């Protein structure tokens, strides 16, 4: 079993090494993989029943201590609100653990939720005077950007080669993708000395500016449909060509997360070791301020990354940008909720304060939606960041082959230039169900239907 599967069935991250030992013992005793998973899930749910089992006793005892160790169970566990019903137990387990953090004051789980590291993807967590690097995520400031172009929808098929060339020459995909001749952007004139990590990675960041990475990151052309005039977009009702991208802060953002999460975990008091990747940094500490400043710099960098991609792709396509909308969905914000200032982490969640515009994508074959937030207090002014995975990458690669699906999508009018089998439409939840589950969080302004899609096909994940 993989560590992510162990987390999904309820094994705390700090006990993964013990669980792996149990997997090895059970496998050596002749148990099949499915049987091993089932017995470990039962142990996680009721450890008392396994304290005398020769293969599971050590893990079962440790699991009991997780529940009853003084100082951990005494932490007041706050409640959280959930949108949607198609959410695995592992996501709820991770959310419950996050709600036990001693400084937690608010939480919510979005309808696209699935298991992540520390906080689940789709998790929203408000903390008092503390920040959790892994509740922001590895890809700091992963974000969406949609630009409306001065082209006719018919051009996407009539002049397909022009738009295909624009995507293929306007950015780069894959882990470690970088330009030999870096692109210029004002973000590189910002103060990169806010932390050692950003200072040391500045050259790498410069070379990766304008790249799209791998995993679920993409660049697409599609048709945007507005059923009525929208003042925020300053567009009349009708159909438009739009360019949409999804990527974040690339290798530098990942380095910031890894470094400061390690620092946070190293400083966890012994009685809080169970929190693992939910380790926090006090906002009054030097490390907390360094992370906060580095995170915000990564936000600027991710926005610049999209700006470069859209500038280059639209230029090669010989089009002009006439409107647009963009938003982060892996970030932490200082906001006022419950009558006080708190740090709101949105890991795979879209900001949805009243009137705030955002983009929620589906998959390479299903619509994305431009939305306007309704400012729902119960969700901490948040919404989903997409459809959400319903299948692991490993299972997807075992079950699907990309080429046949690519051919099938072409018959439906979607040209997928490249992608991996782990990103085919069937690995995602139904985006229409997800949107229906959050009608009290956002209103739909426009629908984007993908027509020309490009993703990394290197089989690696950065999301």
C-alpha positions in Angstrom: 0.0 0.0 0.0 1.1 3.6 -0.7 1.3 6.1 2.1 -1.5 8.1 0.6 -3.8 5.1 0.8 -2.9 4.6 4.4 -3.9 8.3 5.1 -7.1 7.8 3.3 -8.2 5.0 5.6 -7.5 7.0 8.7 -3.8 6.4 9.6 -2.3 9.6 11.0 0.8 10.7 9.1 3.1 10.4 12.1 2.2 6.7 12.4 2.8 5.8 8.7 6.1 4.0 9.4 4.3 1.7 11.9 1.5 1.1 9.4 4.0 0.2 6.7 5.6 -2.4 9.1 2.1 -3.9 9.6 1.6 -4.0 5.8 4.8 -5.9 5.5 3.9 -8.4 8.2 0.4 -9.0 6.9 1.7 -9.4 3.3 4.3 -11.9 4.5 1.6 -13.9 6.2 -0.1 -14.4 2.9 -2.8 -11.6 2.9 -3.7 -10.0 -0.4 -3.5 -6.2 -0.9 -7.2 -5.8 -0.6 -7.3 -7.8 2.7 -4.4 -5.8 4.1 -6.2 -2.6 3.4 -9.5 -3.8 4.9 -7.9 -5.0 8.2 -5.9 -1.7 8.6 -9.0 0.3 8.0 -10.7 -1.6 10.8 -7.7 -1.1 13.0 -7.8 2.7 12.4 -11.6 2.8 13.1 -11.4 0.7 16.3 -7.8 0.2 17.5 -8.9 -1.3 20.9 -10.0 -4.5 19.0 -6.5 -5.1 17.7 -4.2 -4.4 20.7 -3.6 -8.2 21.1 -3.1 -8.9 17.4 0.5 -10.1 16.8 0.7 -8.1 13.6 -1.2 -5.0 14.6 -0.7 -4.5 18.4 2.0 -1.9 18.1 0.0 0.2 15.6 -3.2 -0.3 17.5 -1.6 0.9 20.8 -0.2 4.0 19.1 -3.6 4.8 17.6 -5.2 4.6 21.0 -2.6 7.0 22.3 -3.4 9.4 19.5 -6.9 9.6 20.8 -6.2 9.7 24.5 -2.8 11.3 24.9 -3.1 14.2 27.4 -2.8 17.6 25.8 -4.1 16.3 22.4 -7.6 15.3 23.2 -7.9 18.3 25.5 -7.6 20.6 22.4 -11.0 21.9 21.7 -12.1 20.4 18.4 -14.2 22.9 16.4 -16.9 21.8 13.9 -16.8 22.4 10.2 -19.4 22.8 7.5 -19.5 20.5 4.4 -20.8 21.1 0.9 -21.5 18.1 -1.3 -21.9 14.5 -0.4 -19.4 12.7 -2.8 -16.5 13.1 -0.4 -14.3 10.2 0.8 -13.9 9.3 4.5 -10.2 10.2 4.3 -11.0 13.8 3.6 -13.3 14.0 6.6 -10.6 12.4 8.7 -8.0 15.0 7.7 -10.5 17.8 8.3 -11.4 16.5 11.8 -7.7 16.4 12.6 -7.2 20.0 11.4 -10.1 21.1 13.5 -8.2 19.9 16.6 -5.4 22.5 16.2 -5.3 24.6 19.3 -5.6 27.8 17.4 -8.4 26.7 15.0 -11.4 29.0 15.0 -13.3 28.1 11.8 -13.3 25.5 9.0 -15.2 24.3 5.9 -15.0 21.5 3.4 -15.8 22.2 -0.3 -17.7 19.8 -2.6 -14.6 18.9 -4.7 -12.7 17.7 -1.6 -10.3 14.8 -1.7 -7.3 13.6 0.4 -4.2 15.7 0.4 -1.2 16.2 2.7 -2.2 17.7 6.1 -5.3 19.6 5.1 -7.5 17.9 2.5 -7.7 19.5 -1.0 -10.9 21.6 -0.8 -10.3 22.3 2.9 -10.7 25.8 4.4 -9.2 26.5 7.8 -9.1 29.7 9.8 -6.4 30.0 12.5 -5.7 32.6 15.1 -2.2 34.1 14.7 -0.7 31.0 13.0 0.0 29.7 9.5 0.3 26.1 8.4 2.5 25.7 5.3 0.9 22.4 4.3 -2.5 23.9 4.7 -1.5 26.3 1.9 0.0 23.5 -0.1 3.1 22.6 -2.0 2.2 24.6 -5.0 1.9 28.0 -3.3 -0.5 30.3 -5.1 -1.6 27.8 -7.6 -4.2 29.8 -9.5 -6.6 30.2 -12.4 -6.5 32.9 -15.1 -9.0 33.4 -17.9 -8.5 36.0 -20.7 -11.2 36.9 -23.2 -9.8 37.5 -26.7 -10.9 39.5 -29.7 -11.4 36.4 -31.9 -14.5 34.6 -33.2 -15.2 31.1 -31.9 -15.3 29.8 -35.4 -11.6 30.6 -35.7 -10.7 27.8 -33.3 -11.6 25.3 -35.9 -11.2 27.3 -39.1 -7.6 28.3 -38.1 -6.8 25.5 -35.7 -3.1 25.4 -36.5 -2.7 29.1 -35.4 -4.1 28.4 -32.0 -2.3 25.1 -31.6 1.0 26.7 -32.4 0.2 29.5 -29.9 -0.1 27.0 -27.0 2.8 24.9 -28.0 5.2 27.8 -28.5 3.8 30.1 -25.8 4.7 28.0 -22.7 6.5 24.9 -21.6 5.2 21.8 -19.7 6.8 19.2 -17.5 8.6 18.9 -14.2 11.6 21.3 -14.2 10.5 23.1 -17.4 12.5 26.3 -17.9 13.6 28.8 -20.5 17.2 29.1 -21.6 16.5 32.8 -22.3 14.3 34.0 -19.4 11.3 36.3 -19.9 11.1 39.7 -18.4 8.6 40.7 -15.8 8.6 43.3 -13.0 8.1 40.6 -10.4 11.8 39.7 -10.7 12.5 43.3 -9.4 10.7 42.5 -6.1 12.5 41.8 -2.9 13.6 38.2 -3.2 15.7 38.4 0.0 12.6 38.0 2.2 13.8 34.5 3.0 16.9 32.4 2.3 14.8 30.0 0.0 13.5 32.8 -2.2 16.9 34.4 -2.4 18.6 31.1 -3.4 15.9 30.2 -5.9 15.6 33.5 -7.6 17.6 32.4 -10.7 15.5 29.2 -11.0 12.3 31.2 -10.7 13.4 33.6 -13.4 14.1 30.7 -15.8 10.7 29.1 -15.0 8.7 32.2 -15.5 6.1 31.5 -18.1 6.1 27.7 -17.7 3.2 25.5 -16.8 4.7 22.5 -15.0 2.9 19.1 -14.8 0.2 17.3 -12.9 -3.2 19.0 -13.4 -1.7 22.2 -14.8 -3.0 23.2 -18.3 -3.4 25.8 -20.9 -6.6 25.8 -23.0 -8.5 27.7 -25.7 -12.2 27.5 -25.5 -15.5 29.2 -26.0 -16.9 31.4 -23.3 -20.6 31.9 -23.2 -22.4 34.7 -21.4 -26.2 34.6 -21.3 -26.4 38.2 -20.2 -24.3 41.4 -20.1 -21.8 41.5 -17.2 -20.6 44.7 -15.8 -17.5 43.2 -14.0 -16.3 41.7 -17.2 -17.6 44.6 -19.3 -18.9 42.2 -21.9 -22.2 41.9 -23.7 -24.1 38.6 -23.8 -22.7 36.3 -26.4 -19.9 33.8 -27.2 -16.2 34.6 -27.1 -12.8 32.9 -27.6 -11.1 32.7 -24.2 -7.6 31.5 -23.0 -7.5 29.7 -19.7 -4.5 28.5 -17.7 -3.9 26.7 -14.4 -0.4 26.7 -12.7 1.3 28.2 -9.7 4.7 29.1 -8.3 6.6 26.2 -9.7 9.8 24.9 -8.1 10.5 27.9 -5.9 7.0 27.7 -4.3 7.5 24.0 -3.6 10.9 24.7 -1.9 9.3 27.4 0.3 6.6 24.9 1.4 9.0 22.1 2.1 11.5 24.2 4.0 9.0 26.0 6.3 6.9 22.9 6.9 10.0 21.1 8.1 10.8 24.0 10.4 7.2 23.9 11.8 7.3 20.2 12.3 10.7 20.4 14.1 9.2 22.9 16.6 6.0 20.9 17.4 5.8 20.3 21.2 5.9 16.6 22.0 2.2 16.5 23.0 1.3 17.8 19.5 3.5 15.4 17.4 0.3 13.8 16.1 -0.4 16.8 13.9 2.5 16.0 11.5 2.1 18.0 8.3 -0.5 20.3 10.1 2.4 21.8 12.0 2.1 25.5 12.3 4.3 28.6 12.6 3.4 31.4 15.0 2.8 34.6 13.1 4.9 36.5 15.7 7.9 34.2 15.2 10.7 35.0 12.8 10.1 31.8 10.8 6.4 32.7 10.6 7.1 36.1 9.2 9.6 34.7 6.8 7.2 32.1 5.5 4.4 34.7 5.3 6.5 37.1 3.2 7.8 34.3 1.0 4.3 33.0 0.5 3.1 36.4 -0.6 6.1 36.8 -2.9 5.1 33.4 -4.4 1.6 34.8 -5.0 3.1 37.7 -7.0 5.3 35.3 -8.9 2.4 32.9 -9.7 0.4 35.8 -11.0 3.3 37.0 -13.1 3.8 33.4 -14.4 0.2 33.5 -15.8 0.7 37.0 -17.1 3.7 35.9 -19.1 1.9 32.8 -20.4 -1.2 34.8 -21.5 0.9 37.6 -23.0 3.0 35.2 -25.1 0.2 32.8 -26.1 -2.2 35.6 -27.1 0.5 37.3 -29.1 1.4 34.2 -31.1 -2.3 33.6 -31.7 -2.4 37.2 -33.1 -5.2 38.2 -30.6 -5.7 40.9 -28.1 -7.0 40.4 -24.5 -10.2 42.4 -23.9 -11.3 41.1 -20.5 -10.3 38.6 -17.8 -10.6 37.2 -14.4 -8.1 35.3 -12.1 -7.7 34.0 -8.6 -5.4 32.0 -6.3 -6.7 28.7 -4.7 -3.6 27.6 -2.7 -3.0 30.4 -0.3 -3.5 32.0 3.1 -5.2 35.4 3.6 -5.4 37.7 6.7 -9.2 38.3 6.9 -11.8 39.3 9.5 -14.2 36.5 10.5 -16.1 36.0 13.8 -15.3 39.6 14.6 -11.6 39.2 14.7 -8.6 38.9 12.4 -7.7 35.4 11.4 -5.5 33.6 8.9 -7.7 31.8 6.4 -6.1 28.9 4.5 -7.7 27.8 1.3 -6.1 24.7 0.0 -7.7 23.9 -3.3 -10.5 26.4 -2.5 -11.6 29.6 -4.3 -12.0 32.9 -2.6 -15.8 33.8 -2.8 -16.4 36.9 -0.8 -19.4 38.9 -2.0 -18.9 40.2 -5.5 -15.4 38.6 -5.9 -14.9 37.0 -9.3 -13.2 33.6 -9.8 -12.7 30.7 -12.1 -13.7 27.1 -11.3 -12.5 24.5 -13.9 -14.0 21.1 -14.6 -11.7 18.8 -16.8 -10.3 18.7 -20.3 -13.7 17.6 -21.6 -16.1 19.4 -19.2 -16.9 23.1 -18.7 -15.2 25.6 -16.4 -17.3 28.4 -14.9 -16.6 32.1 -14.2 -18.3 32.8 -10.9 -19.1 35.6 -8.6 -18.9 35.0 -4.8 -21.9 35.3 -2.5 -20.0 35.9 0.7 -21.4 32.9 2.6 -20.0 33.2 6.2 -20.5 29.5 6.8 -17.9 28.6 4.2 -15.5 31.4 5.3 -16.3 33.1 1.9 -15.0 30.1 -0.1 -16.0 27.8 -2.9 -14.5 24.8 -4.7 -11.4 25.1 -6.9 -12.5 22.6 -9.5 -14.4 19.3 -9.9 -12.0 17.4 -7.6 -10.4 14.0 -8.1 -12.4 10.8 -7.5 -9.5 8.5 -8.5 -5.8 8.4 -7.6 -3.2 9.0 -10.2 -1.9 5.5 -9.9 -5.3 3.9 -10.3 -6.1 6.2 -13.3 -2.9 5.1 -15.1 -3.7 1.5 -14.4 -7.2 1.8 -15.7 -7.0 4.2 -18.6 -4.8 4.7 -21.8 -4.6 8.2 -23.0 -4.6 7.7 -26.8 -8.0 6.1 -27.1 -9.6 8.8 -25.0 -7.8 11.5 -27.0 -9.4 10.1 -30.1 -12.8 9.9 -28.5 -12.6 13.5 -27.3 -11.6 14.7 -30.8 -14.9 13.3 -32.1 -16.6 15.5 -29.5 -14.8 18.6 -30.7 -12.0 18.7 -28.0 -8.4 18.6 -29.3 -6.2 17.4 -26.5 -2.6 18.1 -27.7 -1.0 16.2 -24.9 -1.8 14.9 -21.4 -1.4 11.9 -19.1 -3.8 9.1 -18.5 -4.1 10.3 -14.9 -5.8 13.5 -16.1 -8.5 12.0 -18.4 -12.1 13.3 -17.6 -13.2 10.1 -15.8 -10.8 10.7 -12.9 -12.8 13.8 -11.8 -16.1 14.3 -10.1 -19.0 15.6 -12.2 -18.4 19.4 -12.3 -22.2 20.0 -12.7 -22.9 18.1 -9.4 -20.1 20.1 -7.7 -21.6 23.4 -8.9 -25.1 22.4 -7.9 -23.7 21.7 -4.4 -22.5 25.2 -3.9 -25.3 27.5 -5.3 -25.2 29.3 -1.9 -21.5 30.0 -2.3 -21.2 31.4 -5.9 -23.3 32.5 -8.8 -22.4 31.4 -12.3 -21.5 34.4 -14.6 -20.3 32.5 -17.7 -19.4 29.0 -18.9 -16.1 28.1 -20.7 -16.1 25.0 -22.9 -12.6 23.7 -23.8 -11.7 23.2 -27.4 -7.9 23.0 -27.6 -6.1 21.6 -24.5 -2.5 21.0 -23.6 -1.1 19.4 -20.4 2.1 17.7 -19.5 2.5 14.1 -20.5 5.5 13.3 -18.4 3.5 11.3 -15.9 4.6 13.3 -12.9 2.5 15.4 -10.5 3.2 18.9 -9.2 -0.3 19.8 -8.1 
